[in-house]
Amino acid sequence: ITTTQTGYSDSWVGGEAGSFNWVGNLNSSAEKQLGSKFNFKSTLKISFGQTKTQNADTKLWGPAVKSTDLIDFENVGKFTLGGFVDPYVAFRLQTQFYDGQVESMKQYFSPMKLTESAGIAKVFYKKDKETLTSRLGLGLRQIMKSVVDTSVEEFYVLDTTLTDGGLESVTDAVFQLSERMTYTGKLTLYKAFFFSESDIAVNDNWKTVDVNWENIVTAQVSKIITVNLYTQLLYDKEVSKKGRFKETIAVGFVFKLL
């Protein structure tokens, strides 16, 4: 959890404006070999932050505005049968705490994306804590979202559920860059073959490959203090024809429970 605050009295001159921001990040994982034939891994990423700014002229504080918002929970079960590849099943939930595009009508946990997939997985490299794994399978997604209709005098909420199915590729990498620095990366590609709204879609943007590339560089400053650099590149033509980029730097504490 990180926070920064500055403030100025109403008699202050010079044009400066105060600000207050805080960000909380949780990046956790748990893995267990359940017998000789089944491996289970669960990962959870949660991020949330807000920013308040001070008017440079009146010195009054504005409302808190969301600066980051993410909930990403993934579970992967691999059948370790000793072959060239391992069959797997996976479930992933991606959402946010709330959609605040219309402040007076916040839509909590919207949109919510559920992905169920099954296929084959391969460990290409494994040494100590360093790994490079990839999996390829068929996936089914449900995207549930609530949209506030602002075209009428009294706003009301439209709930929709979109479904598509296709081919999913996920590559996970963990590398030790140095004694105190670790890189964790995840590249997810998804190509839809069918879409529940294809009959009324105005274009074929849903057919384009979706890309989600996440990178985390962690530097261990001391036994309990770390510095994290997180970047994410998203490309979903249904949302935007351009790629979307996000970057976060945070100083935090690490606790090893087991």
Salt bridges, closest charged atoms under 4 A:
ASP69 OD2 - LYS66 NZ 3.10
ASP72 OD2 - LYS45 NZ 3.92
ASP72 OD2 - ARG92 NH2 2.64
GLU74 OE2 - ARG135 NH2 2.57
GLU74 OE1 - LYS186 NZ 2.78
GLU103 OE2 - LYS106 NZ 3.46
ASP164 OD2 - ARG141 NH2 2.80
ASP172 OD2 - ARG135 NH1 3.84
ASP172 OD1 - LYS186 NZ 2.91
ASP204 OD2 - LYS207 NZ 3.92
ASP210 OD2 - ARG141 NH2 3.14
GLU214 OE2 - LYS45 NZ 3.68
GLU214 OE1 - ARG92 NH2 3.55
